Amino acid sequence: MTIKYDSNGLVPAIIQDATTKNVLMLGYMNAESYEKTLETKKVTFFSRSKQRLWTKGEESGNFLNLVDIKNDCDNDSLLIQVNPVGPTCHTGTDTCWKEENNSNYGFFSTLENVIAERVANKDTKKSYVASLFSKGINKVAQKVGEEAVETVIEAMDNNDELFLYESADLLFHYLMLLQAKGFTLKDIEKELIGRHK
């Protein structure tokens, strides 16, 4: 790989969780730390303050296990995908931006949060979600079954608009059922990853 180091012999290295795709930190590498990273499979940087190589986790045990390294279009910055062991930031947070390193499923994560908020508020007069939850898990499960049947019926028809509408209803109610059982999409992801070969 061709790397264009700056005048100090360094290249910025963006560290990204290989699973969640969250950016964890930014460090700098020189040629020696890059080679050591490839050799040990543990991300090693060049510390500009200490003027030496340092392997992330060498004191804390919170290593960044190497998954992949990519170079950008100008060959002057690296994207390093890792499997982190423990928090990445020296302050003890998951990222150096004080964010939790959780999987994000786009709008589905937003929906999970909305469902959780409405269940917590218990406003059964204003919230369909709170109203359905108040009737118990059997009613939530029954609603998922109804939406599944409606989705199957529409799948056998030629109306794509109705199929997508019913599919959205099914997914929405399934997210509610997951929470009623105390689970989230992350639990489903973990199960599917365990089955993947």
NORFEN-V471713 format. One record per pair of residues at least 4 apart in sequence whose C-alpha atoms are under 8 Angstrom apart, sorted by the first residue. I is the first residue (numbers start at 1). J is the second residue. D is the distance in Angstrom with one decimal. If there is no record, write none. Layout:
I,J,D + I,J,D
This chain:
1,71,7.7 + 2,75,6.4 + 3,11,7.8 + 3,71,7.4 + 3,75,5.1 + 3,76,6.0 + 3,77,7.8 + 4,11,7.2 + 4,74,8.0 + 4,75,5.5 + 4,76,4.8 + 4,77,7.9 + 5,9,4.9 + 5,10,4.9 + 5,11,5.1 + 5,30,7.3 + 5,76,6.4 + 6,10,5.3 + 6,11,6.3 + 6,76,7.8 + 9,30,5.7 + 9,31,7.5 + 10,28,6.1 + 10,29,5.4 + 10,30,4.7 + 10,31,7.7 + 10,46,7.9 + 11,28,5.5 + 11,29,5.4 + 11,30,6.4 + 11,76,6.2 + 11,77,5.7 + 11,78,7.3 + 12,26,6.9 + 12,27,5.9 + 12,28,4.5 + 12,29,6.5 + 12,76,7.5 + 12,77,5.1 + 12,78,6.3 + 13,26,5.7 + 13,27,5.2 + 13,28,5.4 + 13,29,6.6 + 13,77,6.0 + 13,78,4.7 + 13,79,5.9 + 13,80,6.6 + 14,23,7.2 + 14,24,7.8 + 14,25,6.3 + 14,26,4.7 + 14,27,6.6 + 14,77,7.7 + 14,78,6.0 + 14,79,4.9 + 14,80,6.0 + 15,23,5.8 + 15,24,5.5 + 15,25,5.3 + 15,26,6.0 + 15,27,7.7 + 15,79,6.2 + 15,80,5.0 + 15,81,6.0 + 15,82,7.0 + 16,21,5.8 + 16,22,5.6 + 16,23,4.3 + 16,24,5.5 + 16,25,7.5 + 16,79,7.1 + 16,80,6.0 + 16,81,4.8 + 16,82,6.2 + 17,21,5.0 + 17,22,5.5 + 17,23,6.4 + 17,24,6.7 + 17,81,5.6 + 17,82,5.1 + 17,83,5.9 + 17,84,6.8 + 18,67,7.0 + 18,81,4.9 + 18,82,5.2 + 18,83,6.0 + 19,83,7.5 + 19,103,7.6 + 20,101,7.0 + 20,102,6.3 + 20,103,4.6 + 20,104,6.9 + 21,103,7.7 + 22,101,6.4 + 22,102,7.9 + 22,103,8.0 + 23,95,7.2 + 24,88,6.5 + 24,89,7.8 + 24,94,7.0 + 24,95,4.4 + 24,96,6.1 + 24,97,7.6 + 24,101,7.8 + 25,88,7.3 + 25,89,7.4 + 25,95,6.2 + 25,96,5.4 + 25,97,7.8 + 27,45,6.4 + 27,46,7.9 + 28,45,5.6 + 28,46,5.8 + 28,47,7.2 + 28,48,7.9 + 29,33,5.6 + 29,34,6.0 + 29,44,7.4 + 29,45,4.8 + 29,46,5.0 + 30,34,6.2 + 30,45,7.3 + 30,46,6.1 + 31,35,6.2 + 32,36,6.2 + 33,37,6.1 + 33,44,5.3 + 33,45,5.4 + 33,46,6.2 + 33,53,6.3 + 34,38,6.4 + 34,44,6.9 + 34,45,7.5 + 35,39,6.2 + 36,40,5.9 + 36,41,7.9 + 36,43,7.9 + 36,44,6.6 + 37,41,5.3 + 37,42,5.3 + 37,43,4.9 + 37,44,5.3 + 37,66,7.5 + 38,42,7.7 + 38,66,7.9 + 41,65,5.9 + 41,66,4.9 + 41,67,7.8 + 42,55,6.9 + 42,56,7.6 + 42,63,6.6 + 42,64,5.7 + 42,65,4.8 + 42,66,5.5 + 43,55,6.0 + 43,56,6.2 + 43,63,7.4 + 43,64,5.5 + 43,65,6.4 + 43,66,6.2 + 44,53,6.8 + 44,54,5.6 + 44,55,4.0 + 44,56,6.0 + 45,53,5.7 + 45,54,5.4 + 45,55,6.2 + 45,56,7.4 + 46,51,6.9 + 46,52,5.7 + 46,53,4.5 + 46,54,6.2 + 47,51,5.3 + 47,52,5.4 + 47,53,5.9 + 47,54,6.5 + 48,52,7.3 + 54,58,7.3 + 55,63,7.7 + 56,62,6.9 + 56,63,5.4 + 56,64,6.4 + 57,61,4.4 + 57,62,4.2 + 57,63,4.2 + 57,64,7.2 + 58,62,7.6 + 58,63,7.2 + 61,85,7.5 + 61,86,8.0 + 62,84,7.0 + 62,85,4.8 + 62,86,5.0 + 62,87,6.4 + 62,88,6.7 + 63,84,6.1 + 63,85,5.3 + 63,86,7.5 + 63,88,8.0 + 64,82,5.7 + 64,83,5.9 + 64,84,4.5 + 64,85,6.2 + 64,88,7.8 + 65,82,5.2 + 65,83,5.1 + 65,84,6.0 + 65,85,7.5 + 66,80,7.4 + 66,81,6.4 + 66,82,4.7 + 66,83,6.6 + 67,80,7.6 + 67,81,5.4 + 67,82,5.0 + 67,83,6.8 + 68,80,5.8 + 68,81,5.1 + 68,82,7.0 + 69,78,6.7 + 69,79,5.8 + 69,80,4.5 + 69,81,6.3 + 70,78,5.7 + 70,79,5.1 + 70,80,6.4 + 71,75,5.4 + 71,76,7.3 + 71,77,6.0 + 71,78,4.7 + 71,79,6.3 + 72,76,6.6 + 72,77,5.7 + 72,78,6.2 + 72,79,7.4 + 84,88,7.0 + 86,94,7.4 + 87,92,5.7 + 87,93,5.4 + 87,94,4.2 + 87,95,6.9 + 88,92,7.1 + 88,93,6.6 + 88,94,5.2 + 88,95,5.5 + 88,96,7.0 + 89,93,5.4 + 89,94,6.2 + 89,95,5.4 + 89,96,5.0 + 93,98,5.6 + 93,99,7.1 + 93,100,7.3 + 94,98,6.7 + 94,99,6.3 + 94,100,5.4 + 94,101,5.6 + 95,99,5.6 + 95,100,6.8 + 95,101,6.8 + 103,186,7.0 + 104,109,6.1 + 105,109,5.1 + 106,110,6.9 + 107,111,6.2 + 108,112,6.2 + 109,113,6.3 + 110,114,6.2 + 111,115,6.1 + 111,172,7.8 + 111,175,8.0 + 112,116,6.2 + 112,175,6.7 + 112,176,7.9 + 112,184,7.6 + 113,117,6.2 + 114,118,6.2 + 115,119,6.1 + 115,129,6.6 + 115,176,6.7 + 116,120,6.1 + 116,179,7.6 + 117,121,6.1 + 118,122,6.3 + 118,123,7.2 + 118,127,6.7 + 118,129,6.3 + 118,130,5.7 + 119,123,7.9 + 119,129,6.6 + 119,130,4.9 + 119,133,6.9 + 120,130,8.0 + 121,130,7.5 + 122,127,7.9 + 122,130,5.2 + 122,131,7.6 + 122,134,7.8 + 123,127,5.8 + 123,130,6.0 + 123,131,7.4 + 124,128,6.8 + 124,129,7.8 + 124,130,5.0 + 124,131,4.3 + 124,134,7.4 + 125,131,7.1 + 127,131,6.1 + 128,132,6.1 + 129,133,6.2 + 129,176,7.8 + 130,134,6.0 + 131,135,6.8 + 132,136,7.2 + 132,139,6.9 + 132,140,6.4 + 133,137,6.8 + 133,139,7.8 + 133,140,6.7 + 133,180,7.5 + 135,139,6.1 + 135,140,7.8 + 136,140,6.7 + 137,141,6.1 + 137,177,7.4 + 137,180,6.2 + 137,181,7.8 + 138,142,6.0 + 139,143,6.1 + 140,144,6.5 + 140,173,7.3 + 140,176,7.2 + 140,177,5.9 + 140,180,7.8 + 141,145,6.4 + 141,177,6.2 + 142,146,6.3 + 143,147,6.2 + 143,173,6.9 + 144,148,6.0 + 144,170,6.1 + 144,173,5.5 + 144,174,5.9 + 144,177,7.5 + 145,149,6.3 + 146,150,6.3 + 147,151,6.1 + 147,166,6.6 + 147,167,7.8 + 147,169,6.3 + 147,170,5.0 + 147,173,7.8 + 148,152,6.2 + 148,167,7.9 + 148,170,5.9 + 149,153,6.2 + 150,154,6.2 + 150,166,6.3 + 151,155,6.1 + 151,163,6.1 + 151,166,5.0 + 151,167,5.6 + 151,170,7.2 + 152,156,6.6 + 153,157,6.8 + 154,158,7.6 + 154,159,7.0 + 154,160,7.8 + 154,162,6.4 + 154,163,4.8 + 154,166,7.5 + 155,160,7.9 + 155,163,5.8 + 159,163,6.4 + 160,164,6.1 + 161,165,6.2 + 162,166,6.1 + 163,167,6.0 + 164,168,6.1 + 165,169,6.4 + 166,170,6.1 + 167,171,6.2 + 168,172,6.1 + 169,173,6.2 + 170,174,6.0 + 171,175,6.2 + 172,176,6.6 + 173,177,6.2 + 174,178,6.2 + 175,179,6.4 + 175,184,7.4 + 175,185,7.8 + 176,180,6.1 + 177,181,6.3 + 178,182,6.3 + 178,183,4.9 + 178,184,5.8 + 178,185,7.8 + 179,183,5.1 + 179,184,6.1 + 183,187,6.2 + 184,188,6.9 + 185,189,6.1 + 186,190,6.2 + 187,191,6.3 + 188,192,6.2 + 189,193,6.0 + 190,194,6.2 + 191,195,6.5 + 192,196,6.2
